[in-house]
């Protein structure tokens, strides 16, 4: 409710936003001033300046705060006590868990620095239309690593996944098809000896795209999303937590 009210107050002239997190956070998106004028009155604000200082230690000290928060999820703690519905580092897919590789490894003359892949998977989440109000089309080419099994000496599937190229923009049906074919062609060109799969979520205009693409390229695999995005994020979290997901660039 508070977020709705503040969002409906673009000029900050209808409401005074009182934001007092339980622990002081210098990087909080809304740091309350040490004093604030409300109408004709000037009221005391947040005088804390030391990171982590409690709001009212005489009322609720470290032990008391720990007791009330002991059965709360991190997201609930951040929303109720820090006035941030979503923590900066993420609630499920934690920012600190991402791993990186040098972006220049994707240059044609440095691709050999990437690990050996077992396959390349182009994964796509389509949208309805290329409208400003529509969700963006998201697509990525992922290299799935392989390793030598010490017991057999044979190459087997590895755990590491490398993001090789991605698209995230609003695209029409035809633009989405062109982007899919372009991404697949790039993968086939650079990894001609590997299987290249094109996974398309069977929703939005994905159904129509699948029917058309199956007649134009090989390796199209329709996927039905049987659970919501939160559950899918939770399913992906272990790969991140064990540091098996690599993206180009730096933290």
C-alpha positions in Angstrom: 0.0 0.0 0.0 2.8 2.4 0.9 4.6 1.7 -2.4 1.3 2.5 -4.3 0.8 5.8 -2.4 4.4 6.9 -3.0 4.2 5.9 -6.7 1.1 8.0 -7.0 2.9 11.1 -5.6 5.4 12.1 -8.3 6.0 15.6 -6.9 6.4 14.4 -3.3 3.8 17.0 -2.2 1.1 14.7 -0.9 2.9 12.4 1.5 6.0 12.6 3.8 8.0 9.4 3.5 9.2 8.3 6.9 11.8 5.6 6.4 13.6 4.3 9.4 15.3 0.9 8.9 16.1 -1.2 12.0 19.8 -1.1 11.0 21.4 2.0 9.6 22.5 1.4 6.0 24.6 4.0 4.2 23.6 2.5 0.9 19.9 2.4 1.5 18.0 3.8 -1.5 16.2 6.3 0.9 18.3 7.6 3.7 16.2 9.7 6.0 17.7 13.2 6.9 18.7 14.1 10.5 15.7 16.5 10.5 12.8 17.1 8.3 10.2 19.8 7.8 6.6 18.7 7.8 4.3 21.6 7.1 5.5 24.3 9.5 7.1 21.9 11.9 10.7 20.6 11.9 10.9 17.1 13.3 13.9 15.0 14.3 14.8 12.5 11.7 17.4 9.7 11.6 20.6 10.9 13.3 22.5 7.7 12.8 25.6 7.7 10.6 27.4 4.5 11.6 26.8 1.4 9.4 24.6 -1.2 11.2 23.5 1.0 14.1 20.2 0.0 15.6 17.2 2.3 15.4 16.3 2.1 19.1 18.7 -0.2 21.0 17.1 0.6 24.4 13.8 -0.7 23.0 15.2 -3.6 20.9 18.8 -4.6 21.2 20.7 -7.1 19.0 19.3 -10.1 21.0 15.7 -8.8 20.8 16.0 -8.2 17.0 17.5 -11.7 16.5 14.6 -13.2 18.4 11.8 -11.6 16.4 13.6 -12.4 13.1 14.7 -15.9 13.8 12.0 -17.6 11.7 11.7 -15.0 9.0 13.0 -15.3 5.5 15.7 -12.9 4.3 13.1 -11.2 2.0 10.7 -10.7 5.0 13.5 -9.3 7.2 14.4 -6.8 4.5 10.9 -5.7 3.9 9.7 -5.4 7.5 12.8 -4.2 9.2 14.9 -2.5 6.5 12.1 -1.0 4.4 13.5 -2.7 1.3 11.0 -5.3 -0.1 13.9 -6.8 -2.2 17.5 -6.9 -0.8 20.2 -5.4 -3.1 21.9 -8.8 -3.6 18.7 -10.6 -4.6 16.3 -12.8 -2.6 16.9 -16.1 -4.5 19.6 -15.6 -7.1 22.3 -14.0 -5.1 24.5 -11.4 -6.8 27.7 -12.7 -5.0 27.3 -16.2 -6.5 27.7 -15.2 -10.1 31.0 -16.1 -11.7 32.7 -14.3 -14.6 35.1 -14.9 -17.5 36.9 -12.3 -19.6 34.6 -10.8 -22.3 37.4 -11.0 -24.8 37.3 -14.8 -24.7 34.3 -14.4 -27.0 36.4 -12.9 -29.8 36.9 -15.3 -32.7 40.7 -15.5 -32.0 40.2 -16.2 -28.3 37.4 -18.7 -28.2 39.9 -21.5 -27.6 40.3 -20.1 -24.0 36.8 -21.2 -23.1 36.5 -24.7 -21.6 35.5 -27.7 -23.8 31.7 -27.9 -24.2 29.5 -30.9 -24.4 26.7 -29.0 -26.2 25.3 -25.5 -26.8 21.8 -24.6 -25.7 20.0 -21.5 -27.0 17.2 -20.8 -24.6 14.3 -18.4 -25.4 11.5 -16.8 -23.5 9.3 -15.0 -26.0 6.7 -12.2 -25.7 3.4 -11.3 -27.2 4.2 -8.2 -29.2 6.9 -5.6 -29.6 4.9 -3.0 -27.7 6.4 -0.7 -25.0 4.1 -2.3 -22.5 5.1 -5.9 -23.5 7.7 -8.0 -21.7 11.0 -8.2 -23.4 12.1 -11.2 -25.4 15.0 -13.0 -23.6 17.4 -15.3 -25.3 20.8 -16.7 -24.5 23.3 -19.2 -25.9 24.8 -21.3 -23.1 27.8 -23.6 -23.4 27.5 -26.7 -21.2 30.9 -27.9 -20.2 32.2 -31.4 -20.2 34.9 -33.2 -18.1 36.8 -36.4 -18.0 35.3 -39.0 -15.7 38.3 -40.2 -13.5 36.7 -43.6 -13.1 36.2 -44.4 -16.8 38.5 -41.8 -18.5 35.6 -40.8 -20.8 34.2 -37.3 -21.5 31.0 -36.7 -19.6 28.7 -33.8 -18.9 30.2 -31.1 -16.7 28.4 -28.8 -14.2 29.6 -25.4 -15.5 27.4 -23.3 -17.8 28.8 -20.3 -19.8 26.7 -17.5 -21.2 28.1 -17.0 -24.7 25.7 -14.5 -26.1 22.4 -13.0 -25.2 19.4 -10.9 -26.4 17.0 -8.9 -24.2 14.8 -6.5 -26.0 11.3 -6.0 -27.4 10.9 -7.9 -30.7 8.1 -8.6 -33.1 7.3 -12.2 -34.1 9.5 -12.0 -37.2 12.3 -10.2 -35.3 12.2 -12.9 -32.7 12.5 -15.7 -35.4 15.4 -13.8 -37.0 17.1 -13.4 -33.7 16.7 -17.1 -33.0 18.2 -18.2 -36.3 21.0 -15.6 -36.0 22.0 -16.9 -32.6 21.9 -20.5 -33.6 23.9 -19.8 -36.8 26.6 -18.1 -34.7 26.8 -21.1 -32.4 26.9 -23.6 -35.3 29.7 -21.5 -37.0 31.9 -21.5 -33.9 31.1 -25.0 -32.5 30.3 -27.0 -35.7 31.0 -30.4 -34.0 28.6 -29.9 -31.1 24.9 -30.4 -30.9 23.0 -27.0 -30.8 19.6 -27.1 -29.2 17.0 -24.2 -29.4 14.7 -24.3 -26.4 11.6 -22.2 -26.6 9.0 -21.7 -23.9 5.6 -22.8 -25.2 3.7 -19.6 -24.2 2.9 -16.2 -25.6 3.8 -16.3 -29.3 6.3 -19.1 -28.6 3.7 -21.7 -29.8 3.5 -20.0 -33.2 7.3 -19.6 -33.3 7.9 -23.3 -32.5 5.6 -24.4 -35.3 7.4 -22.2 -37.8 10.9 -22.8 -36.6 10.6 -26.5 -36.6 10.3 -26.4 -40.4 13.3 -24.1 -40.8 16.0 -25.2 -38.4 16.9 -28.4 -36.5 17.2 -28.9 -32.7 14.0 -27.0 -31.7 12.8 -28.2 -28.3 9.4 -26.8 -27.0 9.3 -26.5 -23.2 6.1 -26.1 -21.1 6.7 -24.0 -18.0 4.7 -26.0 -15.4 5.6 -23.8 -12.4 5.8 -20.1 -11.8 8.9 -17.9 -12.2 9.7 -18.0 -8.5 9.8 -21.8 -8.4 11.9 -21.8 -11.6 14.3 -19.3 -10.0 14.6 -21.5 -6.9 15.3 -24.5 -9.2 18.2 -22.6 -10.8 19.6 -21.3 -7.5 21.7 -24.4 -6.6 23.8 -24.0 -9.8 24.5 -20.4 -8.8 25.2 -21.2 -5.2 27.8 -23.8 -6.2 29.4 -21.3 -8.6 28.8 -23.2 -11.8 27.2 -20.3 -13.8 29.7 -18.0 -15.7 28.8 -14.8 -17.6 31.1 -12.5 -19.6 32.5 -9.4 -18.0 33.4 -8.6 -14.4 31.5 -8.3 -11.1 
